[in-house]
Amino acid sequence: MIKIIPTYLFDEHNEAYYFWHRAHHEGYFNQALDIFHVDAHSDMAQLQKLQHSLYWKEADDDDYLARYHKIACREMSIANFIIPAVLNNLVRNICFVYPGWRKFARRQSRTNVATAFGEGKVLKHGIKIPDSEKTKLEFTYPDLTEYGYIMTDVERIPGNRNVILDIDLDYFACTDSITNRMSYELAITADQYQNREKFFDENPALRYSGLEIGFEKRAEAFVATVQFKKRDDKEHLPTESEIKREVDKLCRTLVDKNIQPAVITICRSCISGYCPPDYFQMIEDYVLQKLQSWYPAISVSS
């Protein structure tokens, strides 16, 4: 009997944390796996504090999947969702697979993560453990967990393992300067518009915030526009044929290295704009096509 590989599609990468829990809860894997994080960004930012504990208990007032959906979507960012999965015994080691155009250097290390008193809310990273303090630390950080971290190009990924395969489409086409395209409008009163110069006098730090704030009158309405100061665009925008070659290379390497996904998560990065809006659908379609050709047991859902 062929074992189904659940494959989840979603818009932003913090959602992956929820889908890993869902796949685990539904029995697609039952022990911590290495994760292959295929992305233009490492997403290894260190989450510091949570309102809700990482550790769900039956006595809690929300159900299992609701808890992790809430944490993923409300308390995590698109850069800090991986390390907490180590504490949840979903992820054993982390392999960040970066695209060739990044020109990063391969490196490897071991570190650890824990939460204060094992409560799952205040996270501590890279704790140094002197021999004289081990007993004390076992009380302070009872959930202390070690993990390995590798960042590598696809040609040098380790082989022969079952994994969580996590793909961000910005691996193939990426715009890093997304703030150049972010702009927000806030309704203000006539009085706030008339006294707009005082706004900066009363909030002098805003002049150094990296934000540009403007005030407009539109018919009978008054609006404040807020946007980031423009910076040089940093982007990797290859042709369609170049993208397809990279997709082919990724899939072929995974198969040649005997990488068997237990679950696949695919992030579009289409709201943040890290994968440009006129690229992500074409990339998504081709990635799914190639994955299905190499791994026929995948079952796609959102």
TIMAR-385241 format. One record per residue (C-alpha): x negated, y negated, z negated; residue number from 1. Coordinates in steps of 0.1 Angstrom, whole numbers. Last residue first. Layout:
TIMAR-385241
@c1 X; c2 Y; c3 Z; i NUM
...
end
This chain:
TIMAR-385241
@c1 48; c2 -240; c3 -15; i 302
@c1 47; c2 -205; c3 0; i 301
@c1 26; c2 -183; c3 22; i 300
@c1 22; c2 -146; c3 19; i 299
@c1 -13; c2 -133; c3 28; i 298
@c1 -17; c2 -96; c3 36; i 297
@c1 -31; c2 -101; c3 71; i 296
@c1 -64; c2 -114; c3 57; i 295
@c1 -87; c2 -121; c3 87; i 294
@c1 -59; c2 -131; c3 112; i 293
@c1 -38; c2 -147; c3 85; i 292
@c1 -67; c2 -168; c3 73; i 291
@c1 -73; c2 -179; c3 109; i 290
@c1 -37; c2 -190; c3 115; i 289
@c1 -35; c2 -206; c3 81; i 288
@c1 -66; c2 -227; c3 86; i 287
@c1 -53; c2 -236; c3 121; i 286
@c1 -20; c2 -249; c3 109; i 285
@c1 -35; c2 -268; c3 79; i 284
@c1 -61; c2 -284; c3 101; i 283
@c1 -35; c2 -297; c3 126; i 282
@c1 -13; c2 -309; c3 98; i 281
@c1 -42; c2 -326; c3 79; i 280
@c1 -56; c2 -347; c3 108; i 279
@c1 -34; c2 -377; c3 115; i 278
@c1 -29; c2 -383; c3 78; i 277
@c1 -66; c2 -384; c3 70; i 276
@c1 -78; c2 -358; c3 44; i 275
@c1 -89; c2 -379; c3 15; i 274
@c1 -56; c2 -398; c3 19; i 273
@c1 -44; c2 -396; c3 -17; i 272
@c1 -10; c2 -384; c3 -4; i 271
@c1 -25; c2 -360; c3 22; i 270
@c1 -50; c2 -342; c3 1; i 269
@c1 -36; c2 -310; c3 19; i 268
@c1 -46; c2 -286; c3 -8; i 267
@c1 -47; c2 -248; c3 -1; i 266
@c1 -46; c2 -223; c3 -28; i 265
@c1 -54; c2 -186; c3 -21; i 264
@c1 -49; c2 -158; c3 -46; i 263
@c1 -66; c2 -124; c3 -51; i 262
@c1 -91; c2 -134; c3 -24; i 261
@c1 -115; c2 -107; c3 -12; i 260
@c1 -150; c2 -119; c3 -3; i 259
@c1 -169; c2 -92; c3 15; i 258
@c1 -197; c2 -115; c3 26; i 257
@c1 -189; c2 -109; c3 63; i 256
@c1 -152; c2 -117; c3 55; i 255
@c1 -159; c2 -150; c3 38; i 254
@c1 -185; c2 -159; c3 65; i 253
@c1 -160; c2 -153; c3 93; i 252
@c1 -133; c2 -174; c3 75; i 251
@c1 -157; c2 -204; c3 69; i 250
@c1 -173; c2 -202; c3 104; i 249
@c1 -139; c2 -201; c3 121; i 248
@c1 -127; c2 -231; c3 101; i 247
@c1 -159; c2 -250; c3 110; i 246
@c1 -155; c2 -242; c3 147; i 245
@c1 -119; c2 -253; c3 145; i 244
@c1 -130; c2 -286; c3 131; i 243
@c1 -155; c2 -292; c3 158; i 242
@c1 -129; c2 -284; c3 185; i 241
@c1 -105; c2 -309; c3 169; i 240
@c1 -131; c2 -336; c3 169; i 239
@c1 -149; c2 -347; c3 138; i 238
@c1 -139; c2 -375; c3 114; i 237
@c1 -162; c2 -377; c3 84; i 236
@c1 -156; c2 -409; c3 65; i 235
@c1 -172; c2 -436; c3 45; i 234
@c1 -156; c2 -470; c3 51; i 233
@c1 -175; c2 -500; c3 38; i 232
@c1 -157; c2 -517; c3 9; i 231
@c1 -125; c2 -537; c3 6; i 230
@c1 -115; c2 -551; c3 -27; i 229
@c1 -88; c2 -530; c3 -42; i 228
@c1 -52; c2 -541; c3 -37; i 227
@c1 -25; c2 -559; c3 -57; i 226
@c1 3; c2 -580; c3 -41; i 225
@c1 25; c2 -602; c3 -63; i 224
@c1 59; c2 -609; c3 -49; i 223
@c1 85; c2 -636; c3 -52; i 222
@c1 120; c2 -633; c3 -36; i 221
@c1 144; c2 -659; c3 -22; i 220
@c1 129; c2 -659; c3 13; i 219
@c1 95; c2 -642; c3 7; i 218
@c1 72; c2 -662; c3 -17; i 217
@c1 38; c2 -646; c3 -20; i 216
@c1 11; c2 -641; c3 -47; i 215
@c1 -22; c2 -624; c3 -42; i 214
@c1 -43; c2 -601; c3 -64; i 213
@c1 -76; c2 -586; c3 -52; i 212
@c1 -90; c2 -559; c3 -75; i 211
@c1 -126; c2 -550; c3 -83; i 210
@c1 -120; c2 -558; c3 -119; i 209
@c1 -143; c2 -587; c3 -122; i 208
@c1 -118; c2 -615; c3 -116; i 207
@c1 -93; c2 -595; c3 -137; i 206
@c1 -114; c2 -601; c3 -168; i 205
@c1 -102; c2 -637; c3 -169; i 204
@c1 -66; c2 -628; c3 -178; i 203
@c1 -51; c2 -660; c3 -192; i 202
@c1 -70; c2 -682; c3 -167; i 201
@c1 -62; c2 -657; c3 -140; i 200
@c1 -24; c2 -659; c3 -146; i 199
@c1 -26; c2 -697; c3 -151; i 198
@c1 -31; c2 -700; c3 -113; i 197
@c1 2; c2 -682; c3 -107; i 196
@c1 23; c2 -707; c3 -127; i 195
@c1 49; c2 -713; c3 -99; i 194
@c1 49; c2 -676; c3 -91; i 193
@c1 54; c2 -665; c3 -127; i 192
@c1 82; c2 -690; c3 -130; i 191
@c1 99; c2 -678; c3 -98; i 190
@c1 98; c2 -643; c3 -113; i 189
@c1 77; c2 -613; c3 -101; i 188
@c1 83; c2 -582; c3 -80; i 187
@c1 52; c2 -561; c3 -77; i 186
@c1 36; c2 -549; c3 -44; i 185
@c1 9; c2 -523; c3 -41; i 184
@c1 -19; c2 -517; c3 -16; i 183
@c1 -41; c2 -487; c3 -10; i 182
@c1 -58; c2 -484; c3 24; i 181
@c1 -93; c2 -495; c3 14; i 180
@c1 -89; c2 -474; c3 -18; i 179
@c1 -93; c2 -443; c3 3; i 178
@c1 -130; c2 -449; c3 10; i 177
@c1 -139; c2 -412; c3 11; i 176
@c1 -121; c2 -403; c3 43; i 175
@c1 -125; c2 -366; c3 51; i 174
@c1 -122; c2 -340; c3 78; i 173
@c1 -131; c2 -303; c3 74; i 172
@c1 -137; c2 -301; c3 37; i 171
@c1 -108; c2 -326; c3 34; i 170
@c1 -85; c2 -296; c3 39; i 169
@c1 -92; c2 -286; c3 3; i 168
@c1 -95; c2 -248; c3 -1; i 167
@c1 -93; c2 -227; c3 -33; i 166
@c1 -100; c2 -190; c3 -29; i 165
@c1 -96; c2 -173; c3 -63; i 164
@c1 -120; c2 -145; c3 -61; i 163
@c1 -127; c2 -108; c3 -58; i 162
@c1 -164; c2 -101; c3 -52; i 161
@c1 -190; c2 -88; c3 -28; i 160
@c1 -210; c2 -119; c3 -18; i 159
@c1 -226; c2 -151; c3 -32; i 158
@c1 -223; c2 -181; c3 -10; i 157
@c1 -254; c2 -191; c3 9; i 156
@c1 -239; c2 -197; c3 44; i 155
@c1 -210; c2 -217; c3 30; i 154
@c1 -232; c2 -244; c3 15; i 153
@c1 -238; c2 -243; c3 -22; i 152
@c1 -229; c2 -256; c3 -56; i 151
@c1 -231; c2 -229; c3 -83; i 150
@c1 -217; c2 -231; c3 -118; i 149
@c1 -217; c2 -203; c3 -143; i 148
@c1 -194; c2 -202; c3 -173; i 147
@c1 -195; c2 -200; c3 -211; i 146
@c1 -165; c2 -202; c3 -233; i 145
@c1 -161; c2 -217; c3 -268; i 144
@c1 -126; c2 -208; c3 -280; i 143
@c1 -135; c2 -208; c3 -317; i 142
@c1 -149; c2 -243; c3 -314; i 141
@c1 -151; c2 -258; c3 -350; i 140
@c1 -151; c2 -224; c3 -368; i 139
@c1 -175; c2 -207; c3 -344; i 138
@c1 -195; c2 -239; c3 -344; i 137
@c1 -201; c2 -236; c3 -382; i 136
@c1 -214; c2 -201; c3 -378; i 135
@c1 -236; c2 -210; c3 -349; i 134
@c1 -252; c2 -241; c3 -365; i 133
@c1 -286; c2 -227; c3 -375; i 132
@c1 -291; c2 -210; c3 -342; i 131
@c1 -287; c2 -244; c3 -324; i 130
@c1 -257; c2 -245; c3 -300; i 129
@c1 -256; c2 -273; c3 -275; i 128
@c1 -221; c2 -280; c3 -263; i 127
@c1 -218; c2 -286; c3 -226; i 126
@c1 -182; c2 -298; c3 -226; i 125
@c1 -157; c2 -306; c3 -254; i 124
@c1 -120; c2 -307; c3 -248; i 123
@c1 -94; c2 -321; c3 -272; i 122
@c1 -60; c2 -305; c3 -267; i 121
@c1 -63; c2 -267; c3 -266; i 120
@c1 -61; c2 -261; c3 -304; i 119
@c1 -93; c2 -240; c3 -305; i 118
@c1 -106; c2 -260; c3 -335; i 117
@c1 -117; c2 -287; c3 -310; i 116
@c1 -115; c2 -273; c3 -275; i 115
@c1 -143; c2 -255; c3 -257; i 114
@c1 -165; c2 -256; c3 -226; i 113
@c1 -198; c2 -241; c3 -216; i 112
@c1 -228; c2 -244; c3 -193; i 111
@c1 -247; c2 -223; c3 -168; i 110
@c1 -266; c2 -237; c3 -138; i 109
@c1 -271; c2 -234; c3 -100; i 108
@c1 -281; c2 -258; c3 -73; i 107
@c1 -279; c2 -262; c3 -36; i 106
@c1 -288; c2 -297; c3 -23; i 105
@c1 -260; c2 -318; c3 -7; i 104
@c1 -261; c2 -328; c3 30; i 103
@c1 -224; c2 -336; c3 30; i 102
@c1 -221; c2 -327; c3 67; i 101
@c1 -226; c2 -291; c3 58; i 100
@c1 -194; c2 -288; c3 39; i 99
@c1 -196; c2 -280; c3 1; i 98
@c1 -187; c2 -247; c3 -15; i 97
@c1 -184; c2 -252; c3 -52; i 96
@c1 -187; c2 -218; c3 -69; i 95
@c1 -172; c2 -218; c3 -104; i 94
@c1 -175; c2 -188; c3 -127; i 93
@c1 -149; c2 -169; c3 -148; i 92
@c1 -117; c2 -187; c3 -139; i 91
@c1 -82; c2 -176; c3 -151; i 90
@c1 -92; c2 -171; c3 -188; i 89
@c1 -72; c2 -202; c3 -198; i 88
@c1 -105; c2 -218; c3 -211; i 87
@c1 -120; c2 -214; c3 -176; i 86
@c1 -89; c2 -229; c3 -161; i 85
@c1 -96; c2 -261; c3 -180; i 84
@c1 -128; c2 -265; c3 -159; i 83
@c1 -109; c2 -267; c3 -126; i 82
@c1 -83; c2 -295; c3 -130; i 81
@c1 -106; c2 -325; c3 -134; i 80
@c1 -109; c2 -343; c3 -100; i 79
@c1 -74; c2 -345; c3 -86; i 78
@c1 -62; c2 -357; c3 -120; i 77
@c1 -46; c2 -338; c3 -148; i 76
@c1 -20; c2 -348; c3 -174; i 75
@c1 12; c2 -352; c3 -155; i 74
@c1 12; c2 -328; c3 -126; i 73
@c1 -11; c2 -301; c3 -139; i 72
@c1 0; c2 -303; c3 -175; i 71
@c1 37; c2 -303; c3 -167; i 70
@c1 33; c2 -274; c3 -142; i 69
@c1 14; c2 -256; c3 -169; i 68
@c1 41; c2 -260; c3 -195; i 67
@c1 70; c2 -252; c3 -170; i 66
@c1 52; c2 -220; c3 -161; i 65
@c1 51; c2 -207; c3 -196; i 64
@c1 85; c2 -219; c3 -209; i 63
@c1 90; c2 -250; c3 -230; i 62
@c1 98; c2 -254; c3 -267; i 61
@c1 68; c2 -235; c3 -279; i 60
@c1 73; c2 -203; c3 -300; i 59
@c1 62; c2 -181; c3 -271; i 58
@c1 28; c2 -198; c3 -272; i 57
@c1 11; c2 -218; c3 -244; i 56
@c1 -26; c2 -226; c3 -248; i 55
@c1 -37; c2 -256; c3 -228; i 54
@c1 -21; c2 -277; c3 -255; i 53
@c1 1; c2 -306; c3 -245; i 52
@c1 -10; c2 -343; c3 -249; i 51
@c1 -44; c2 -335; c3 -234; i 50
@c1 -79; c2 -349; c3 -239; i 49
@c1 -113; c2 -350; c3 -223; i 48
@c1 -111; c2 -336; c3 -188; i 47
@c1 -146; c2 -333; c3 -174; i 46
@c1 -149; c2 -341; c3 -137; i 45
@c1 -158; c2 -310; c3 -118; i 44
@c1 -137; c2 -318; c3 -87; i 43
@c1 -168; c2 -309; c3 -66; i 42
@c1 -157; c2 -330; c3 -36; i 41
@c1 -158; c2 -322; c3 2; i 40
@c1 -140; c2 -289; c3 -8; i 39
@c1 -141; c2 -251; c3 -7; i 38
@c1 -138; c2 -241; c3 -44; i 37
@c1 -146; c2 -204; c3 -45; i 36
@c1 -134; c2 -194; c3 -79; i 35
@c1 -148; c2 -164; c3 -98; i 34
@c1 -121; c2 -144; c3 -115; i 33
@c1 -107; c2 -141; c3 -150; i 32
@c1 -85; c2 -110; c3 -155; i 31
@c1 -50; c2 -100; c3 -145; i 30
@c1 -46; c2 -109; c3 -109; i 29
@c1 -15; c2 -110; c3 -87; i 28
@c1 7; c2 -103; c3 -117; i 27
@c1 34; c2 -129; c3 -115; i 26
@c1 19; c2 -148; c3 -145; i 25
@c1 -15; c2 -148; c3 -128; i 24
@c1 -2; c2 -162; c3 -95; i 23
@c1 18; c2 -188; c3 -114; i 22
@c1 -11; c2 -198; c3 -136; i 21
@c1 -33; c2 -203; c3 -104; i 20
@c1 -4; c2 -222; c3 -89; i 19
@c1 -3; c2 -246; c3 -119; i 18
@c1 -40; c2 -254; c3 -117; i 17
@c1 -37; c2 -259; c3 -79; i 16
@c1 -14; c2 -288; c3 -85; i 15
@c1 -44; c2 -310; c3 -95; i 14
@c1 -54; c2 -308; c3 -58; i 13
@c1 -28; c2 -329; c3 -41; i 12
@c1 -2; c2 -320; c3 -14; i 11
@c1 6; c2 -283; c3 -18; i 10
@c1 3; c2 -250; c3 0; i 9
@c1 2; c2 -217; c3 -20; i 8
@c1 -11; c2 -184; c3 -7; i 7
@c1 -1; c2 -152; c3 -25; i 6
@c1 -23; c2 -123; c3 -14; i 5
@c1 -1; c2 -92; c3 -11; i 4
@c1 -16; c2 -58; c3 -19; i 3
@c1 -14; c2 -34; c3 10; i 2
@c1 0; c2 0; c3 0; i 1
end
